[in-house]
Amino acid sequence: MTRGRTRAGRDPQADELAVLDEADRRVLVTGGLSIGIFAAVFAAAPGASVDHIVTDPQRLAAAERLSVTPADAELPDPKANPYPVTANTSANPASLAATLRATWQARPDPATGSGMD
């Protein structure tokens, strides 16, 4: 058995993602380093919808070929709906701040009062 896969070769997280609403399966990756495209591809593999904010033409083309939605921009759109999962691979503090602002905020659980959903 290969690590991270079931005996049938299926990613176990794919089933968990399949039951979520489409909005809950979105991932934002910002940053143009190679690790950014790796993060985007790994998020897309089990079925998440991934937006990758990057300006490098080669990485834009690679993202498109790898089932990731590329956006030629320095920062995420501040008017876009927030993402449940975000990753920033840039050393730019403005990119990190914009990525954090694009992340869903935890909502208190009325039953427990905790900040986790």
BELPE-V823533 format. One record per run of one state. SS is the DSSP state (hx for helix, st for strand, lp for the rest). FROM is the first residue (numbers start at 0). TO is the last residue. If there is no record, write none. Layout:
SS | FROM | TO
SS | FROM | TO
This chain:
lp | 0 | 3
st | 4 | 4
lp | 5 | 9
st | 10 | 10
hx | 11 | 17
lp | 18 | 20
hx | 21 | 24
st | 25 | 29
lp | 30 | 32
hx | 33 | 44
lp | 45 | 47
st | 48 | 53
lp | 54 | 55
hx | 56 | 64
lp | 65 | 67
st | 68 | 71
lp | 72 | 81
st | 82 | 82
lp | 83 | 83
st | 84 | 87
lp | 88 | 91
hx | 92 | 100
lp | 101 | 101
st | 102 | 102
lp | 103 | 116
